[in-house]
């Protein structure tokens, strides 16, 4: 055989190459396997250390499938007594002031995370028990006078002795929140018969509106940012009223589309018609078809109120006309109006949304590919989220009324992979059995010792449904990286939020009485450092509060080791079926005071 240059090359016999090539292949494969074992061993050792947070002084080790060193967590400085890691005022200057971006979630990078225990304020006491807490709380638990001093004429709250009292006043309800809601019910009869079950209050103040609705069978998420009002959400949770830190700014709220039956704004000062109407478009996204948007305050009733709003009659008239035009363009209709309250209803008619596809229509129909339920760090878009094919079936007039809707499989359960009516019903049966077992192990469930509860990684809200008759409420959390089941939770008449437990939760310290998790560490250990998840649980748990942690046997002992460093008292219990794969940890947080003083 000749090469191109004409030199003769000897043809190689293929059979003569077969044996050495086979031998080399075996050697290389063996060597690769050996290196892989070394690499994987080192990688697994790193991952075990990463998920368990093995740092600090070594004092004790609990043996088990996963060995973890004891961490003696120090106390944070007393200045961190109300530390909210992802809405920290000390970091606000790093972010823009346009559209109040600095008030949104901005979590610190991992190397800045606090590895210490957040102390309670000096003189902290166990919170006043529900239902008495709705009207009063200990001053030392939320020692802030800003609202008391600046809003004293509006009766939000007042300080008497060692307590704050909540008389139910507000900017737009000088005669009390009860009279205000009575007027609203006259405008919206659906508030009286179980049609409306879930609501959101934007710019909630001290959550008097949401507190009053609880007595009327309506479960409200009170929403407010951490701002100069100081501790609006903290006051709400101290009172035992559902609330979460948040703001409509540049990111979507952490809720699914078509979820709330009603959204309310009482002089919340949100510029609804600015920036292309994106704030009102977000309300439209989260509001259920046939749901109601209620506005009281500027520019409603401008003919009589404009003098008190530091503006002119002409300006307020223009603002109202712009608002009405914007609402009409996104398929709302004026439902009712009286005095200071206007009510609009979101249409259930798809014909209106079909018109949005026309050229030069504003706001346009969303066609950027963003999922309607995508709501974890998802930017707001100046477009209308158009209803899906099930619009009629998820409309407020079509779903069962409360409380029947709690136990009926919603149509959106079929949107969840491998979910249907059977899986929904099995989940309900399972959680009724588990809740009964929990109450045997923790008799405080069902008493006034437990009011505010988080189910840290729910699926359909089964635990919340199983304890619905107890004097508590549950914030159902669906992981931002898990299957999107939160819409099912809202369709049942329960409330919840998306969240990533690798980050801090949107609340103040010491705001929950019970934290419940089911396999959270097993499912998130590849993403989240176990140490920081438990530190976050400690931050938001009240002293004397409880944690029920249901985990695989692989994680139970390591969690118990870290929990001891948090100054929790824990005991291991069997599950309701007595199996060996999963175990329960029943923990209680101790009350301790900082050695420092402000």
N, C-alpha and C positions, 0 to 999 in steps of 0.2 A: 504494500500500500504506500502511495506517495503523498507527501505533504504538498502544499501549493508551490513550495520552492524547488520541488523535484526530488528532494532527498527521500530515500527509502525508509519507511517505518515498518517495524515488525508488528504484525497483527497479534494482539494479545488474546490468548485463549481465555474465554469467559469462565470456563470451568475451573481454571487455575486460580481465578480471583475469588471464587465463591467462599472458600473456607476462611481465608483471612478477613474478608469483609464481614462474614457472619460473626467471627470472633470479636472484631472491633466493635460491631454493633452491640454485642452482649456486654462488652466492657464499658462502653459509653452509657448504655442504659443503666447498668449497675451504679456507675459513678454518679449519674444524674439523680437516681433514686436516693443515694446516700446524701448528696447535697440537699435534696428536697427535704429529707427527714430532719437534717440540721436546721435548715431555714424555717420549716414549719414549727419545729420545736421552739426555736427562739421567738418566732412570731406569736405562737400561742402563749408563751410565757409573758410576752409584752402585753398581749390582749388581756390576760388575766389580771396583770397589774393595773392596766389602764381602766378596766371596768370596775375595779374594786377600790381604786384610790389608795394604793399601798404607799403611804408616806407618813412621816411623823415618828413619834417615839414608839418603840416596841415595848409593850408592857404585857400583852396577853395575846394568845392566839387560840381561836376556837377551831378545833379540828373538824374536818368534813371533806366533801368532794372538792371544795375550793377553799384553800387556806388563805386567810386574810389577817394582816397584822392590825392590832388595836391602834386607833388614832385618838390621841387625847386632844380634842379640838379646843383651841383657846377661845376666850370671849372676844367678840368684836368690841371696838371702842363704843362707848355709850352714845356717841354722835350718830351711830348707825341703827338706833333703836327703831326707826321707821324706814329702813333701807328697802328700796324697790330697785333691784339691779338693772332692769331694762327700761326704767323711766326715772333715772337718777338725776335730780336737778343739778348736781355737780358736773354733769356732762352736757348740759343743754347748750352751752356756748359753742360746742363743737358742731352743732347742726343749724340749719337755716331757720329763720324766723318766718319766712313766707309760708302762708297757709298753716302756721303753727306746727311745722314739721318737727321741731325740737320736742314736742309733747308726745310724739309717737314712740313706739318701741325702738330702742337703740341699745342692744345688749353689749356689755363690755366684752372684749376678747378674752379667750380662755386664760391667758397669762395674768389677767387682772382680776380673776375671780377671787372672791373672799372665801377663805378656808377657816371661818370662825363662826361662832354661835351668836346670832343677833340677840342682844339683851332686851328685856322689857323696860318700859319707863320706870323710873323710881316711884314706888307706891302702887304699882300695878296690882289689880285685884281680879279675881275671877269675874267674867262679865255677868251683868244682870241677866237673869234667866228669861227665856221667852214664855209667855207673851209680854211680860212686863217690860222687857228690853226694847220693845217697839217705841216706847214713850220715854225711856231714860237710859243713861249709861254713866259709868264712872268717869269723872273728869280726868283722873290720872291715867286712864287707859288710852285716851285720845286728847292729850293736853294742849289743845289748840283753840285760841280765842278769836281768831281772825273773823270767822263767820259771825260769832256772837257779837263782836264789836262793830263790824261793818254792815251787817244785815239785821241788826237788832230790831229795826222798825218793821221788818217783814216776818218776824216770828218763826224763822227757820228753827232756831233753838235758843235756849237761854241757860245761863249757869246759875244754879242755886246750890250753895254749899259744896258738897263733894261730887255733885252730879250735874250733867247736862240734861235738860228736859227738852222734849221735842213736841211742841204744841200743835204741829201740823200746819204751820203757816207756809207762805211762799209768795214770791213776787206777784204771781197772777191769781193767787187764791187768798186774799186778805181775810175772808170769812172762814178760812180753814179748808184743809184738803178734802174733808168729807163733803162739804157743800159743793166744792168744785167738781168732784167726781159724780155727785148726784146730777149736776147739770149735764155732765158729759154723757151719763147713762140715758138721760132724756133725749139726747141727740143721737145716741147709738144704742138702740134697744138690744142689739146682739151682745152687749156686755152683761145682760141680765140672765140669759137663758143657757149659758154654757157654750155658745157659739164661739166667743172670744176666750181663749185660754192663755196664750202667750203674748207678752208685750215687751217693748223696749222703751226705756226713757232716756233720751239723749240730753246730756247736761243736767244730771239728775238732782243736783243740790245735795241734800241729806237724805234723799230717797223717800220723802213723805208720800209722794204719789204711788210709788211701787208698794210701800207699806200698807196704804189704804186698800189697794187692789187685792192684796192677799186675803183680806176678809171677805172679798167678793168672788173668790175662786179664780182670780186671774194672776198668773205667775209672771212677774216682771223682772227683766234684767236691767238694772239701773247702771247707766254708763256715764263716766266722766273721766277726764284726764287728771293727772296730778298737776295742779296749777296753783295760782295764788289763793284759791279758796281754801287750801289746806285740808286735805283728808276727807273730801266729800265721800269717796268710796269707802274709806275707813270708818266713817260715821255710819254709813249704811250697813256695813257688815257687822259692826259692833252692835247695831240694833237688831241683827238677825234677819236683814233684808237682802236678797240676792243683788250683787253688784260686781262690777269688774272695771278695771282701769282701761280706758280706751278713748279714742277720739276719731271723728271722721275728718281726715286730713288728706293724705296722699295715698294711703293704703286702704284696701278693703277691710272692713270689720271681720273678725274671725268667726263668721257665721255662714251657713249655707244659704243659697238662694231660696226664695219663697218659703220662709220659715216662720217669721213672726206674724201673728194675727193682727197686731196693732203696734204702731210706733208713735211716740208722743214727744212733743217739744213744747215746753212751757218757758217762753222767753229765754231760750237756750243760746241766743245770740249767734247762731250759725248762719253765715251769709248764703242762704239757700240758692240764690240766683247767680252767684258769682262763679268764676272759673268754669264756665260752660255748664253750670248746674250739676257738677259732679257729686256734690253732697246729697242732693235730692235724688240723683240717679242711684246712689248707693242705698238710700232708703227704699227706692223702688225695687232694687235687686233682692233685698232681704225680706221684703213684705210679701206675704202670701196673696195670690190672686183673690180679689174680693176683700182683702184686708184694708184697714183704715189707717190713715195718717192724720194725726190730730195736732193742730198748731194753735197755741194761744200766746198772745204777745205780738210785737211788731211783725208785719204791718196789719194784722187783723184788727178790726174795729178802729181803724185809723181816724175816722171822722170824729170820734169822741176822745181818743187817747193820744193823739199826736203831740199835744202840748207837753205831756210828761215823758216824751221820748227824745227830747233835745233835737228836734228836727222840724220840718215844715209839713203842712197839710199836703202840699203838692208832691213833695218827695215821698211821703208815705203812700199817697195814692198811686204814684208811679211804681213803687216797690210792690204793692199788692197786685197791680195789673200785670207786672212782669212775672210774679209768682204764679198767678192764675194761668197765664199763657204757657209758662214752662210746664206746669202740671198737666194741662190739657194736651200738650205736645207729647208727653210720655204716658198718655193713656190713663190719667186720673180724671175723675169727675167729682165736682163739688157735691158732697152727700148731704151736709146739713151745716147750719151756721146759726149761732146765737151769742150775743154779747161779745165776749173776748175769745170765743172758741170757734174755730172753723174745722170741719171734718171733710177730708177727701177720701174717696174709695178707689182702689186700684182695680182696673177693669178685668173681667174674665173673658173678654171678647177678643179673639185673635185677629179679627178684621182690622182693629185699630193698629195692631202691630205690623200688619202686612203693609200698611201705608208708609211705614218708616223706611221701607226698602227703596222708596222713590228717590230720585236724584235731588240733591239740594235740600233734603229734609233735615231739620235739626230739632232735637238731637237725633243722630242717625241710629239705625239698628246696629248692634255690636256684631262684627263679622271678623274679629281679629283672632279667632280660634281659642280665646281664653275660656276655660270652663266656667260656667255660671257659679259653681260651688267652690272654685279655687279661691281661697281666702286667707292664705297664710303668706304674708309679705307679698301680696299681689297688688300691683299699682291700680289705682282708680282709673277708669277710662270714661271719657265724655261721650258715652253712647248708652243706648237702652238695651239691657239684657232681655231678650225676647223669650217669652214663655215657651215651654216645650210642649210636646204632643199631649201630655197628661194634664194640661192646664185645667180642664173642667173637673178632673178627678181630684186634684189637690187644692181646688178652690175652697174658700172658707165655707161656702154654702153646701159643699159636697161632702166634706169629711164629717165623721160623727161628732156630736157635741160632747163636751166634757161632762162626766168622766168616762163615757163609753169609749171614746177614742183611745184611751190609755191601753186597752187590751186587744184592740183590733189591728191586725197587720196592715200597715199603710201601703198604698200602691208603690211608694218609692222603695220599699224593701226589695223589690225585684230589680232595682237599679244597682244593687250591691252584688258583686260577684258571688255566686254560690249561695245566694240567699233567696228565701221564698217564705210563704206563710208557715210552712212546717218548721223551718229553722227558727222563725220568729216565735212560734208557740213553744217549741222545745226550750228556747232561751228563757221564756217567762217561767216555765215550770222549774227549770234549773235554779233560777234566782230566788224563787219563793222558798225552795228547799234550803238554799244557802243562807238566806236572810234569817230564817227560823233558827238555823244553827248558830249564826253570828250572835243572835240575841241571847242564846244560852251562854255563850262564852263572854259576851259583853252586855250585861243587863242594862247598861246606861243607854243603849239604843232604845228609843221609844219614851225616854224620860226628858225632862227639861235640861239635862246635862249636855245634850247634843242637839244643836240647831243647824249650824252651817256645815255642809258635807261636800266633799269632792270625790267623785268616782273618777280616778285618774286615767283610766283607759277603758271606757265602756265600749260596748258594741251597739246594742239597741236601747240602752238605758234600763236594762233588766233589774239591776240592783235598786235604782231609784223607784221603779214601778213597784217593787216588792215591799218597800217601806213607805209607800205613799200615804198611808193612814197615820203615820207617826208625826209628831210635831217638829218636823225638820224639812229642809229642802236640799236638793242635790244639784250641784253644778257638774253636769256630765261632760267629761273631756274626751274628745276623739283625737288621737295622734295625727299630726299633720302628715305623717309618713304611712299611716295605716289605711285600710279601706274606708271610704267616705260613707259612714253610717249616721252622721249627725243629722241629716235631713229626716231620717226615720225617728230619731229622738224627738225632734220638734213636732213632727206629725202626730206623735203620741200625746202631745200636750206637756212635754217636759222641756227643760232648758239645758243649754250646754255651750261649749266653745271648742274650736280647734286649738291645739297647742302642741309644742315640741318640748318634751321634758328634758331635753339637753339644754334648755334655757330656763330662765326664771319665769314663774307664772305672773300674770298681770293682776297682782293684788298686793296689799300691804302685809307686813308681818302680823302674826297672831290674829288671823281672821277666820280660821276654820276650826271646828270642834272635832271633826273626824275626817281622816283621809283613808280612802279605800283603793287598793290596787289589786288587780288580778293578772298575774303573769307579766307585769310591766317590765321588770328587770330581765326576764327571759327574752322578751320580744325586742327590747331596746338596748341590750348590753353591747351589741356590736356598734352602737352609735353614741351612747351616752356613758359618761363616767359615773358609776354607781355612787361614789362618794358625793359628787355634786348634786345628784338627784335627792339623796337623803338629806343633805344640808338644806336644799330648797324646801323639802318637806318640813324640816324643823323650823325654817323661817316663817312659813305660813301657818303652822299649827299653833294653836293657843296653848299656854301652860295648862296642864291637866287634861289636854286634849288627847285623842286616841288615833292610832293608825292600825288598820287591819291590812296586813300584807300577805297575799296569797301567792306563793311561789313554788317553783320546782325545788326539790330537795337540794339541788346543786347550789342554789343561791341563798337558802334560808339562813344557814349558819353565818356566812359572810355578812349578810344584812344585819343579823343580830350583833355581830362584832362591832360594826360601824355604829349601829344604834346605841350601843353602850357608850361610845365616845360622844354621842349627842346628849348624853345624860337621860336617855329614855330607859324605862323599865319594860322589858319584853319577856314574854313567855311563848314557848312553842306549843301549838295545839294541832290535833288531827283535823282533817277536813270532815265534812258531813258524811262522806262515804267511807272514811277510815282508810283511804288508800295511802300508799307509800310514795307515789310519784310527787304529789303536792303536799305542802304543809302550810300552816297558818302561823303568822306571828301577830300576837296581840300586844301592842305597845302603848305606853302612856308617857307623855312628856312631863317632866318635872317643872315646877316653878322655881326659878333661881333669880337673884338680883345681881346686877353688875357691882363690882367692887369700886367702880368709878361713880362720879356724879357730875352732872352738867353744871 
